Amino acid sequence: MSKTTDLFLITAIIPALLLSSCGANKVTGADKVSKASLPRIEDPQAPAADLQQLVSGNTTFALDLYQKIRSSSGNLVYSPYSISLAFAMTYAGAGGETASQMAKVLHYDLPQEQFHTAFNALDLAIAGRPAQSANAASEDQFQMTIANSLWGQQDWTFRPTYLDLLAANYGAGMHLVNFKNDTEASRQEINNWISDQTHERIKDLLPDGSIQPDAVLVLANAIYFKATWQQEFSANDTRPAPFHLLDGGMVDVPIMRMSPDQMFPYASGDGWQAISMPYKGGLTEMFIIVPDQGTFTAFESSLTAERYQAILSALQSQPVNLSIPKFKFELGLGLKDVLVPMGMQAAFTPNVADFSGIDGSKLLYLSAAFHKAFIAVDEKGTEAAAATGAVAVPGTAPRGAVIRIDRPFLFFIRDVPTGSLLFMGRVVDPR
C-alpha cells in the first residue's frame, strides 16, 4: 500500500501547508521542479459582486472560527485573512469531498474558476493600501506586507497547472528544499522567511518536529501590518487606571486618553458600545466593541457575522471622550483541532484527502495547520503581524459620548474599502 503524504499548513500571519508521501511519485534529479514561470496577473478581471461575495464569506468564517476558539482562556489575536488566504492556496489543489468540506467550512462560496481570480484582486488591493494612502507618506505611518510562497521537496513532481495557478493568482513561487535529507535546515529556512516577512515578529512558526523527512510541500503566507492612528494619543496623558477582569478582579494598567470631544465613528446599543479608530490615510481602521460590565461572555457567544455587520453599520461620527489600555501580546493556534470539528475532516485524513490537483496523486493530506499572530497597540498606533471591554458611562462629559475601555473588549483591524478582516481578537487582560 502506498504511504500517504503529510500536507502541512501553517497560518497565522503566516500560514504554511505541508505534505508528505512515499516514493510512488518521485522523479529524478534532472527533472527537479522549478519555480513556476508565469508572472502574477496584476489586473485580474474580478466582478465587484465576486469580491463582495468573497469578503462576505471570509468574514463569516472569521466569526465562525472565533466561536470555536473563544472558550480558551486569556487574550486572543489571529488573522482570519491570513488563514483564508493560506487555505485558498491549498483549496486550489483539492477535489471531491475534500474540496466540498473546505468550501463549506471556510465559506468559499464562489466556483473555483472565479474564486482565485477574486482572491487575487482582493489581495492586490489590500497589499496596495500603503501606496494609496496619501496621508501615509512615511514608513512610520503605514506599512503592510503580504507575501506567499511554496516550499517543495526537490525530487517531487508537482502539476505545472497547479504551480501556474498559484504563481498567477497568489504570486507564490516555488522554493526547492530537501525535506528528506535535510529536514531541520528546511524547517529553519521556512521559519527565517516567515520572520523576515513579518519584521521578526513571528519567529519559529514551525516548531521542532513539525516537519518530517517525508514532507513534500509547505505553503506559506505572511502578513505584516503597522499603522499610525489618524488621531494619535499623547503619551503625557497615559497613566495607570483600573481594568476590570472577567473574574471580577481589577488590575492597574496604562490607559491612554484622547482629548475630549475628538470626532470618531461611534455607536451604542443594548448592552454594548462600539467605536472605530481610523489609521492615517483612512483605508484601515481598528473597530472595537465593548460589552457592558459583566456581560462579555454572553455577548461574545452571540456574536455572528450578521450582528458584527449590524453594529458596524450603526457607527456615526460624533464627539467621543475615549480612553483605552495599551496592550501587546502574541498567540499561537493549532488549527487542525479547530477545523476538523467544524467539518473539515477529509483534508486531514490519510487515504481520504484528495489533493490530486497538486501532484496528480491522492497521497497528500494535511498533517497539521499552525497559526501565530502578534499585536501591539500604543499611543502612536498599531503593529500586528497577524477589542475592547468597554463600559458605557453616559452623561459625564459636557457633550459627546464617553467610552472607557476599562474591561474586556473585542477588536477588529479592517481594510475599509473592501471590509476585509485582517486581524481580530479580544483583550481580557492588557498586562
FIKOLKOL-130244 format. One record per residue (C-alpha): residue in one letter; z, x, y; residue number from 1. Coordinates in Angstrom, 1 decimal, padded with zeros to 4 digits. Example, Ala and Ser with C-alpha at 12.3 -4.5 7.8 and 13.67 -1.06 7.14 Angstrom:
+-------+--------+--------+--------+-------+
: lomar :     zz :     xx :     yy : lumpa :
+-------+--------+--------+--------+-------+
:     A :  007.8 :  012.3 : -004.5 :     1 :
:     S :  007.1 :  013.7 : -001.1 :     2 :
+-------+--------+--------+--------+-------+
This chain:
+-------+--------+--------+--------+-------+
: lomar :     zz :     xx :     yy : lumpa :
+-------+--------+--------+--------+-------+
:     M :  000.0 :  000.0 :  000.0 :     1 :
:     S : -000.9 :  001.3 :  003.4 :     2 :
:     K :  002.1 :  002.1 :  005.6 :     3 :
:     T :  002.4 :  000.1 :  008.8 :     4 :
:     T :  002.5 :  001.7 :  012.2 :     5 :
:     D :  005.1 :  001.6 :  014.9 :     6 :
:     L :  003.9 :  000.3 :  018.2 :     7 :
:     F :  006.4 :  001.4 :  020.8 :     8 :
:     L :  006.6 : -000.4 :  024.1 :     9 :
:     I :  008.6 :  000.9 :  027.0 :    10 :
:     T :  009.0 : -001.1 :  030.1 :    11 :
:     A :  011.4 : -001.4 :  032.9 :    12 :
:     I :  009.8 :  000.1 :  035.9 :    13 :
:     I :  008.3 :  001.9 :  033.2 :    14 :
:     P :  007.0 :  000.3 :  030.2 :    15 :
:     A :  005.5 :  002.0 :  027.2 :    16 :
:     L :  004.2 :  000.9 :  023.9 :    17 :
:     L :  004.4 :  002.9 :  020.7 :    18 :
:     L :  002.6 :  002.5 :  017.4 :    19 :
:     S :  002.7 :  004.5 :  014.2 :    20 :
:     S :  000.9 :  004.4 :  010.9 :    21 :
:     C : -000.1 :  006.2 :  007.7 :    22 :
:     G : -003.2 :  008.2 :  007.1 :    23 :
:     A : -005.6 :  005.4 :  006.4 :    24 :
:     N : -007.2 :  005.6 :  009.8 :    25 :
:     K : -007.3 :  009.3 :  010.6 :    26 :
:     V : -010.3 :  011.3 :  011.9 :    27 :
:     T : -010.9 :  015.0 :  012.1 :    28 :
:     G : -010.1 :  017.2 :  015.0 :    29 :
:     A : -013.7 :  017.3 :  016.0 :    30 :
:     D : -013.6 :  013.5 :  016.6 :    31 :
:     K : -010.4 :  013.5 :  018.8 :    32 :
:     V : -010.1 :  010.6 :  021.1 :    33 :
:     S : -010.8 :  011.5 :  024.7 :    34 :
:     K : -009.9 :  009.8 :  028.0 :    35 :
:     A : -011.9 :  006.6 :  028.5 :    36 :
:     S : -014.9 :  007.4 :  030.7 :    37 :
:     L : -015.0 :  004.1 :  032.5 :    38 :
:     P : -013.7 :  004.1 :  036.1 :    39 :
:     R : -011.3 :  001.4 :  037.2 :    40 :
:     I : -013.0 : -001.7 :  038.6 :    41 :
:     E : -011.9 : -001.6 :  042.3 :    42 :
:     D : -013.3 : -005.0 :  043.3 :    43 :
:     P : -012.6 : -007.4 :  040.4 :    44 :
:     Q : -014.0 : -010.8 :  040.9 :    45 :
:     A : -011.0 : -012.9 :  040.1 :    46 :
:     P : -010.9 : -016.5 :  041.5 :    47 :
:     A : -007.9 : -017.4 :  043.6 :    48 :
:     A : -007.0 : -020.1 :  041.0 :    49 :
:     D : -006.7 : -017.5 :  038.3 :    50 :
:     L : -004.5 : -015.2 :  040.4 :    51 :
:     Q : -002.2 : -018.2 :  041.2 :    52 :
:     Q : -002.0 : -019.1 :  037.5 :    53 :
:     L : -001.2 : -015.5 :  036.6 :    54 :
:     V :  001.6 : -015.2 :  039.1 :    55 :
:     S :  003.0 : -018.6 :  038.2 :    56 :
:     G :  003.1 : -017.6 :  034.5 :    57 :
:     N :  004.7 : -014.2 :  035.3 :    58 :
:     T :  007.4 : -016.0 :  037.4 :    59 :
:     T :  008.1 : -018.5 :  034.6 :    60 :
:     F :  008.5 : -015.6 :  032.2 :    61 :
:     A :  010.8 : -013.7 :  034.7 :    62 :
:     L :  013.2 : -016.6 :  034.9 :    63 :
:     D :  013.0 : -017.3 :  031.1 :    64 :
:     L :  013.9 : -013.7 :  030.5 :    65 :
:     Y :  016.8 : -013.9 :  032.9 :    66 :
:     Q :  018.3 : -016.9 :  030.9 :    67 :
:     K :  018.2 : -014.7 :  027.8 :    68 :
:     I :  019.9 : -011.7 :  029.3 :    69 :
:     R :  022.4 : -013.3 :  031.7 :    70 :
:     S :  025.1 : -013.6 :  029.0 :    71 :
:     S :  025.6 : -009.8 :  029.2 :    72 :
:     S :  028.4 : -008.7 :  031.4 :    73 :
:     G :  028.0 : -006.9 :  034.8 :    74 :
:     N :  025.2 : -006.4 :  037.2 :    75 :
:     L :  021.6 : -006.9 :  036.2 :    76 :
:     V :  018.3 : -005.5 :  037.5 :    77 :
:     Y :  014.9 : -005.4 :  036.0 :    78 :
:     S :  011.2 : -005.5 :  036.9 :    79 :
:     P :  009.6 : -008.6 :  035.5 :    80 :
:     Y :  006.3 : -007.4 :  036.9 :    81 :
:     S :  006.6 : -004.1 :  035.1 :    82 :
:     I :  007.4 : -005.9 :  031.8 :    83 :
:     S :  004.5 : -008.3 :  032.2 :    84 :
:     L :  002.1 : -005.5 :  033.1 :    85 :
:     A :  003.1 : -003.3 :  030.2 :    86 :
:     F :  002.8 : -006.1 :  027.6 :    87 :
:     A : -000.6 : -007.1 :  029.1 :    88 :
:     M : -002.0 : -003.8 :  028.0 :    89 :
:     T : -000.7 : -004.5 :  024.5 :    90 :
:     Y : -002.0 : -008.0 :  024.6 :    91 :
:     A : -005.5 : -006.7 :  025.2 :    92 :
:     G : -005.4 : -005.4 :  021.6 :    93 :
:     A : -003.6 : -008.4 :  019.9 :    94 :
:     G : -005.2 : -011.0 :  017.8 :    95 :
:     G : -004.4 : -014.1 :  015.8 :    96 :
:     E : -000.8 : -015.4 :  015.7 :    97 :
:     T :  000.4 : -012.1 :  017.4 :    98 :
:     A : -001.7 : -012.9 :  020.5 :    99 :
:     S : -000.7 : -016.6 :  020.4 :   100 :
:     Q :  003.0 : -015.8 :  020.4 :   101 :
:     M :  002.7 : -013.2 :  023.1 :   102 :
:     A :  000.8 : -015.6 :  025.3 :   103 :
:     K :  003.3 : -018.3 :  024.8 :   104 :
:     V :  006.4 : -016.2 :  025.4 :   105 :
:     L :  005.0 : -014.2 :  028.3 :   106 :
:     H :  003.2 : -017.2 :  029.8 :   107 :
:     Y : -000.2 : -015.5 :  029.7 :   108 :
:     D : -002.0 : -018.8 :  030.3 :   109 :
:     L : -005.5 : -017.5 :  031.1 :   110 :
:     P : -008.1 : -016.8 :  028.5 :   111 :
:     Q : -008.3 : -013.1 :  027.7 :   112 :
:     E : -011.7 : -012.6 :  029.4 :   113 :
:     Q : -010.2 : -013.9 :  032.7 :   114 :
:     F : -006.6 : -012.6 :  032.2 :   115 :
:     H : -007.3 : -008.9 :  032.5 :   116 :
:     T : -009.6 : -009.3 :  035.5 :   117 :
:     A : -007.0 : -011.3 :  037.2 :   118 :
:     F : -004.3 : -008.8 :  036.4 :   119 :
:     N : -006.5 : -006.0 :  037.8 :   120 :
:     A : -007.0 : -007.9 :  041.0 :   121 :
:     L : -003.2 : -008.6 :  041.3 :   122 :
:     D : -002.2 : -005.1 :  040.5 :   123 :
:     L : -004.6 : -003.6 :  043.0 :   124 :
:     A : -003.5 : -006.0 :  045.7 :   125 :
:     I :  000.2 : -005.2 :  045.2 :   126 :
:     A : -000.4 : -001.4 :  044.9 :   127 :
:     G : -002.2 : -001.5 :  048.2 :   128 :
:     R :  000.6 : -003.1 :  050.2 :   129 :
:     P :  001.7 :  000.2 :  052.0 :   130 :
:     A : -001.7 :  000.7 :  053.4 :   131 :
:     Q : -001.9 : -003.0 :  054.5 :   132 :
:     S :  001.5 : -002.9 :  056.3 :   133 :
:     A :  000.5 : -002.0 :  059.8 :   134 :
:     N :  004.2 : -001.5 :  060.9 :   135 :
:     A :  005.0 :  000.7 :  058.0 :   136 :
:     A :  003.2 :  003.9 :  059.2 :   137 :
:     S :  005.5 :  006.4 :  057.6 :   138 :
:     E :  006.5 :  007.0 :  054.0 :   139 :
:     D :  010.1 :  006.5 :  055.1 :   140 :
:     Q :  009.3 :  002.8 :  055.9 :   141 :
:     F :  007.3 :  001.7 :  052.8 :   142 :
:     Q :  006.4 :  003.3 :  049.6 :   143 :
:     M :  005.1 :  001.7 :  046.4 :   144 :
:     T :  003.5 :  003.3 :  043.4 :   145 :
:     I :  002.2 :  001.5 :  040.3 :   146 :
:     A :  000.8 :  003.7 :  037.5 :   147 :
:     N : -000.4 :  003.0 :  034.0 :   148 :
:     S : -001.1 :  005.5 :  031.2 :   149 :
:     L : -001.8 :  005.8 :  027.4 :   150 :
:     W : -000.4 :  008.4 :  025.2 :   151 :
:     G : -002.3 :  008.6 :  021.9 :   152 :
:     Q : -002.0 :  010.7 :  018.7 :   153 :
:     Q : -004.7 :  013.2 :  018.9 :   154 :
:     D : -006.2 :  012.6 :  015.5 :   155 :
:     W : -006.1 :  008.8 :  015.5 :   156 :
:     T : -009.1 :  006.6 :  016.0 :   157 :
:     F : -008.9 :  004.0 :  018.8 :   158 :
:     R : -011.5 :  001.5 :  019.6 :   159 :
:     P : -013.7 :  002.5 :  022.5 :   160 :
:     T : -013.8 : -001.1 :  023.8 :   161 :
:     Y : -010.0 : -001.2 :  024.0 :   162 :
:     L : -009.8 :  002.1 :  025.8 :   163 :
:     D : -012.6 :  001.0 :  028.2 :   164 :
:     L : -010.8 : -002.3 :  028.9 :   165 :
:     L : -007.6 : -000.6 :  029.8 :   166 :
:     A : -009.4 :  002.0 :  031.9 :   167 :
:     A : -011.4 : -000.6 :  033.8 :   168 :
:     N : -008.7 : -003.1 :  034.4 :   169 :
:     Y : -005.5 : -001.1 :  034.5 :   170 :
:     G : -006.6 :  002.4 :  035.5 :   171 :
:     A : -004.9 :  003.7 :  032.3 :   172 :
:     G : -006.4 :  006.9 :  030.9 :   173 :
:     M : -005.6 :  008.4 :  027.5 :   174 :
:     H : -003.4 :  011.5 :  027.2 :   175 :
:     L : -003.7 :  013.1 :  023.9 :   176 :
:     V : -000.5 :  014.3 :  022.3 :   177 :
:     N :  000.7 :  015.3 :  018.9 :   178 :
:     F :  003.5 :  012.9 :  017.8 :   179 :
:     K :  003.0 :  014.0 :  014.2 :   180 :
:     N :  003.7 :  017.7 :  014.6 :   181 :
:     D :  005.4 :  018.0 :  017.9 :   182 :
:     T :  007.3 :  014.7 :  018.3 :   183 :
:     E :  010.0 :  015.9 :  020.7 :   184 :
:     A :  007.6 :  017.7 :  023.0 :   185 :
:     S :  005.5 :  014.5 :  023.2 :   186 :
:     R :  008.6 :  012.4 :  024.0 :   187 :
:     Q :  009.6 :  014.8 :  026.8 :   188 :
:     E :  006.1 :  014.8 :  028.2 :   189 :
:     I :  006.1 :  011.0 :  028.5 :   190 :
:     N :  009.6 :  010.9 :  030.0 :   191 :
:     N :  008.5 :  013.5 :  032.5 :   192 :
:     W :  005.5 :  011.4 :  033.5 :   193 :
:     I :  007.8 :  008.4 :  034.0 :   194 :
:     S :  010.3 :  010.5 :  036.0 :   195 :
:     D :  007.5 :  011.8 :  038.2 :   196 :
:     Q :  006.0 :  008.4 :  038.9 :   197 :
:     T :  009.4 :  006.9 :  039.8 :   198 :
:     H :  010.5 :  009.9 :  042.1 :   199 :
:     E :  013.0 :  010.9 :  039.3 :   200 :
:     R :  014.9 :  007.6 :  039.5 :   201 :
:     I :  014.0 :  006.7 :  035.9 :   202 :
:     K :  014.9 :  009.5 :  033.6 :   203 :
:     D :  014.9 :  009.7 :  029.8 :   204 :
:     L :  013.5 :  006.2 :  029.3 :   205 :
:     L :  012.6 :  007.2 :  025.7 :   206 :
:     P :  015.9 :  008.2 :  024.1 :   207 :
:     D :  016.4 :  010.7 :  021.4 :   208 :
:     G :  014.9 :  009.4 :  018.1 :   209 :
:     S :  012.9 :  006.7 :  019.8 :   210 :
:     I :  009.6 :  008.3 :  018.7 :   211 :
:     Q :  009.0 :  009.2 :  015.1 :   212 :
:     P :  006.3 :  011.6 :  013.8 :   213 :
:     D :  004.2 :  008.6 :  012.6 :   214 :
:     A :  003.9 :  007.2 :  016.1 :   215 :
:     V :  000.3 :  006.5 :  017.2 :   216 :
:     L :  000.3 :  005.2 :  020.7 :   217 :
:     V :  002.6 :  004.8 :  023.8 :   218 :
:     L :  001.5 :  002.6 :  026.7 :   219 :
:     A :  003.5 :  003.2 :  029.9 :   220 :
:     N :  003.8 :  001.5 :  033.2 :   221 :
:     A :  005.8 :  002.9 :  036.1 :   222 :
:     I :  006.7 :  001.2 :  039.4 :   223 :
:     Y :  008.4 :  002.8 :  042.4 :   224 :
:     F :  009.4 :  000.8 :  045.5 :   225 :
:     K :  011.1 :  002.0 :  048.7 :   226 :
:     A :  011.1 : -000.1 :  051.9 :   227 :
:     T :  012.9 : -000.3 :  055.2 :   228 :
:     W :  014.4 : -003.5 :  056.5 :   229 :
:     Q :  012.4 : -005.2 :  059.2 :   230 :
:     Q :  015.8 : -005.5 :  061.0 :   231 :
:     E :  018.0 : -002.6 :  060.0 :   232 :
:     F :  021.7 : -002.7 :  059.8 :   233 :
:     S :  023.8 : -000.4 :  062.0 :   234 :
:     A :  025.9 :  002.0 :  059.9 :   235 :
:     N :  028.6 :  001.7 :  062.6 :   236 :
:     D :  029.1 : -001.9 :  061.7 :   237 :
:     T :  029.6 : -001.3 :  057.9 :   238 :
:     R :  033.3 : -001.4 :  056.9 :   239 :
:     P :  035.3 : -002.3 :  053.8 :   240 :
:     A :  035.9 : -006.0 :  053.1 :   241 :
:     P :  036.9 : -008.1 :  050.1 :   242 :
:     F :  034.3 : -009.1 :  047.5 :   243 :
:     H :  035.3 : -011.9 :  045.1 :   244 :
:     L :  034.7 : -011.1 :  041.4 :   245 :
:     L :  033.8 : -013.6 :  038.7 :   246 :
:     D :  037.3 : -013.4 :  037.2 :   247 :
:     G :  038.9 : -014.5 :  040.5 :   248 :
:     G :  040.0 : -011.0 :  041.5 :   249 :
:     M :  038.9 : -009.2 :  044.6 :   250 :
:     V :  037.9 : -005.6 :  045.4 :   251 :
:     D :  037.2 : -003.9 :  048.7 :   252 :
:     V :  033.6 : -002.7 :  049.1 :   253 :
:     P :  031.4 : -001.5 :  052.0 :   254 :
:     I :  030.0 : -004.6 :  053.7 :   255 :
:     M :  027.0 : -004.3 :  056.0 :   256 :
:     R :  026.8 : -006.6 :  059.1 :   257 :
:     M :  023.9 : -007.8 :  061.1 :   258 :
:     S :  024.3 : -008.5 :  064.8 :   259 :
:     P :  025.0 : -012.3 :  065.3 :   260 :
:     D :  022.1 : -014.7 :  065.7 :   261 :
:     Q :  019.3 : -012.5 :  064.3 :   262 :
:     M :  016.5 : -014.6 :  063.0 :   263 :
:     F :  016.0 : -014.9 :  059.2 :   264 :
:     P :  014.4 : -017.4 :  056.9 :   265 :
:     Y :  017.4 : -019.3 :  055.7 :   266 :
:     A :  018.3 : -022.5 :  053.7 :   267 :
:     S :  021.3 : -024.2 :  052.2 :   268 :
:     G :  021.7 : -026.9 :  049.7 :   269 :
:     D :  024.2 : -028.5 :  047.3 :   270 :
:     G :  026.3 : -025.5 :  046.1 :   271 :
:     W :  024.1 : -022.7 :  047.4 :   272 :
:     Q :  022.8 : -020.7 :  050.4 :   273 :
:     A :  019.7 : -018.6 :  050.5 :   274 :
:     I :  018.2 : -016.0 :  052.8 :   275 :
:     S :  015.1 : -013.9 :  052.9 :   276 :
:     M :  015.3 : -010.3 :  054.3 :   277 :
:     P :  011.8 : -009.0 :  055.1 :   278 :
:     Y :  010.9 : -005.3 :  054.9 :   279 :
:     K :  008.8 : -003.6 :  057.6 :   280 :
:     G :  005.2 : -004.8 :  057.5 :   281 :
:     G :  006.2 : -008.3 :  056.3 :   282 :
:     L :  004.4 : -008.1 :  053.0 :   283 :
:     T :  007.5 : -007.6 :  050.8 :   284 :
:     E :  011.0 : -009.1 :  051.1 :   285 :
:     M :  014.3 : -009.5 :  049.4 :   286 :
:     F :  015.2 : -013.1 :  048.7 :   287 :
:     I :  018.9 : -013.8 :  048.0 :   288 :
:     I :  020.6 : -016.9 :  046.6 :   289 :
:     V :  024.3 : -017.2 :  047.0 :   290 :
:     P :  026.1 : -019.9 :  044.9 :   291 :
:     D :  029.3 : -021.3 :  046.2 :   292 :
:     Q :  032.5 : -019.6 :  045.1 :   293 :
:     G :  033.4 : -020.4 :  041.5 :   294 :
:     T :  030.0 : -021.9 :  040.7 :   295 :
:     F :  028.0 : -018.7 :  040.0 :   296 :
:     T :  027.8 : -019.0 :  036.2 :   297 :
:     A :  026.9 : -022.7 :  036.3 :   298 :
:     F :  024.3 : -022.0 :  038.9 :   299 :
:     E :  022.5 : -019.2 :  037.1 :   300 :
:     S :  022.4 : -021.2 :  033.9 :   301 :
:     S :  020.5 : -023.9 :  035.7 :   302 :
:     L :  018.0 : -021.5 :  037.4 :   303 :
:     T :  014.5 : -022.2 :  036.4 :   304 :
:     A :  011.2 : -021.2 :  037.9 :   305 :
:     E :  010.9 : -024.7 :  039.4 :   306 :
:     R :  014.4 : -024.5 :  041.1 :   307 :
:     Y :  013.7 : -021.0 :  042.3 :   308 :
:     Q :  010.5 : -022.1 :  043.9 :   309 :
:     A :  012.1 : -025.2 :  045.4 :   310 :
:     I :  014.8 : -023.0 :  047.1 :   311 :
:     L :  012.3 : -020.5 :  048.3 :   312 :
:     S :  010.2 : -023.3 :  049.8 :   313 :
:     A :  013.2 : -024.6 :  051.7 :   314 :
:     L :  013.6 : -021.5 :  053.8 :   315 :
:     Q :  013.1 : -021.9 :  057.6 :   316 :
:     S :  013.5 : -019.2 :  060.3 :   317 :
:     Q :  016.7 : -019.6 :  062.3 :   318 :
:     P :  019.6 : -017.6 :  063.7 :   319 :
:     V :  021.9 : -016.2 :  061.0 :   320 :
:     N :  025.2 : -014.4 :  061.0 :   321 :
:     L :  024.7 : -012.1 :  058.0 :   322 :
:     S :  027.0 : -009.8 :  056.0 :   323 :
:     I :  026.1 : -008.3 :  052.7 :   324 :
:     P :  027.5 : -005.5 :  050.5 :   325 :
:     K :  025.8 : -002.2 :  049.8 :   326 :
:     F :  025.1 : -001.6 :  046.2 :   327 :
:     K :  023.4 :  000.8 :  043.8 :   328 :
:     F :  023.1 :  000.7 :  040.0 :   329 :
:     E :  020.7 :  001.0 :  037.1 :   330 :
:     L :  020.3 : -000.8 :  033.9 :   331 :
:     G :  018.6 : -000.3 :  030.6 :   332 :
:     L :  017.4 : -003.1 :  028.3 :   333 :
:     G :  016.3 : -003.2 :  024.7 :   334 :
:     L :  013.6 : -005.9 :  024.9 :   335 :
:     K :  012.9 : -006.3 :  021.2 :   336 :
:     D :  016.3 : -008.1 :  020.6 :   337 :
:     V :  015.4 : -010.5 :  023.5 :   338 :
:     L :  011.7 : -011.2 :  022.9 :   339 :
:     V :  011.9 : -011.8 :  019.2 :   340 :
:     P :  014.4 : -014.8 :  019.6 :   341 :
:     M :  012.1 : -016.0 :  022.4 :   342 :
:     G :  009.3 : -016.4 :  019.9 :   343 :
:     M :  007.5 : -013.1 :  019.8 :   344 :
:     Q :  008.3 : -012.3 :  016.1 :   345 :
:     A :  004.9 : -011.3 :  014.9 :   346 :
:     A :  004.3 : -008.4 :  017.2 :   347 :
:     F :  007.5 : -006.7 :  016.0 :   348 :
:     T :  007.0 : -007.4 :  012.2 :   349 :
:     P :  005.3 : -004.8 :  009.9 :   350 :
:     N :  002.4 : -006.2 :  007.8 :   351 :
:     V :  002.3 : -009.3 :  010.0 :   352 :
:     A :  001.4 : -007.9 :  013.5 :   353 :
:     D : -002.2 : -008.0 :  014.4 :   354 :
:     F : -003.2 : -005.3 :  017.0 :   355 :
:     S : -006.5 : -004.7 :  015.4 :   356 :
:     G : -008.1 : -004.7 :  018.8 :   357 :
:     I : -006.5 : -001.3 :  019.4 :   358 :
:     D : -007.8 :  000.6 :  016.4 :   359 :
:     G : -009.7 : -001.8 :  014.1 :   360 :
:     S : -006.8 : -001.9 :  011.6 :   361 :
:     K : -003.9 : -004.2 :  011.1 :   362 :
:     L : -001.4 : -001.3 :  010.5 :   363 :
:     L :  000.1 : -001.3 :  014.0 :   364 :
:     Y :  003.2 : -003.2 :  015.1 :   365 :
:     L :  005.7 : -002.9 :  017.9 :   366 :
:     S :  008.7 : -000.9 :  016.7 :   367 :
:     A :  010.7 : -001.1 :  020.0 :   368 :
:     A :  010.5 : -002.0 :  023.6 :   369 :
:     F :  012.6 : -000.4 :  026.3 :   370 :
:     H :  013.1 : -001.3 :  030.0 :   371 :
:     K :  015.1 :  000.6 :  032.6 :   372 :
:     A :  015.4 : -000.2 :  036.2 :   373 :
:     F :  017.2 :  001.2 :  039.3 :   374 :
:     I :  018.1 : -000.3 :  042.7 :   375 :
:     A :  019.8 :  000.9 :  045.8 :   376 :
:     V :  020.5 : -001.2 :  048.9 :   377 :
:     D :  021.9 :  000.2 :  052.1 :   378 :
:     E :  021.7 : -000.2 :  055.9 :   379 :
:     K :  018.2 :  001.2 :  056.1 :   380 :
:     G :  016.6 : -000.7 :  053.3 :   381 :
:     T :  016.0 : -000.8 :  049.5 :   382 :
:     E :  014.9 :  001.7 :  046.9 :   383 :
:     A :  014.0 :  000.4 :  043.5 :   384 :
:     A :  012.2 :  002.0 :  040.6 :   385 :
:     A :  012.1 : -001.4 :  038.8 :   386 :
:     A :  021.2 : -011.4 :  044.9 :   387 :
:     T :  023.8 : -012.5 :  046.1 :   388 :
:     G :  027.0 : -014.3 :  045.7 :   389 :
:     A :  027.4 : -015.9 :  049.0 :   390 :
:     V :  029.8 : -018.2 :  050.5 :   391 :
:     A :  028.7 : -020.9 :  052.9 :   392 :
:     V :  031.0 : -020.6 :  055.9 :   393 :
:     P :  029.6 : -023.1 :  058.4 :   394 :
:     G :  030.6 : -023.7 :  062.0 :   395 :
:     T :  032.3 : -020.4 :  062.9 :   396 :
:     A :  029.5 : -018.9 :  064.9 :   397 :
:     P :  028.6 : -020.1 :  068.3 :   398 :
:     R :  025.2 : -021.1 :  066.9 :   399 :
:     G :  023.1 : -020.5 :  063.8 :   400 :
:     A :  024.0 : -020.3 :  060.1 :   401 :
:     V :  026.7 : -018.0 :  058.6 :   402 :
:     I :  026.1 : -016.3 :  055.2 :   403 :
:     R :  028.8 : -014.0 :  053.9 :   404 :
:     I :  027.6 : -012.4 :  050.7 :   405 :
:     D :  031.1 : -011.6 :  049.5 :   406 :
:     R :  030.8 : -013.0 :  046.0 :   407 :
:     P :  028.3 : -012.7 :  043.1 :   408 :
:     F :  024.7 : -013.3 :  044.1 :   409 :
:     L :  021.1 : -013.3 :  042.8 :   410 :
:     F :  018.4 : -011.1 :  044.3 :   411 :
:     F :  014.6 : -011.1 :  044.1 :   412 :
:     I :  012.2 : -008.5 :  045.6 :   413 :
:     R :  008.9 : -010.3 :  046.2 :   414 :
:     D :  005.4 : -009.5 :  047.1 :   415 :
:     V :  004.9 : -012.1 :  049.8 :   416 :
:     P :  001.1 : -012.7 :  049.8 :   417 :
:     T :  001.0 : -013.3 :  046.0 :   418 :
:     G :  004.6 : -014.4 :  045.4 :   419 :
:     S :  004.9 : -011.9 :  042.5 :   420 :
:     L :  008.4 : -010.9 :  041.5 :   421 :
:     L :  008.6 : -007.1 :  041.5 :   422 :
:     F :  012.3 : -006.8 :  040.8 :   423 :
:     M :  015.2 : -009.3 :  040.3 :   424 :
:     G :  018.7 : -009.3 :  039.1 :   425 :
:     R :  022.3 : -010.2 :  040.1 :   426 :
:     V :  025.2 : -008.4 :  041.7 :   427 :
:     V :  028.6 : -009.4 :  040.4 :   428 :
:     D :  030.4 : -006.2 :  041.4 :   429 :
:     P :  028.9 : -004.0 :  044.1 :   430 :
:     R :  031.1 : -001.0 :  043.2 :   431 :
+-------+--------+--------+--------+-------+
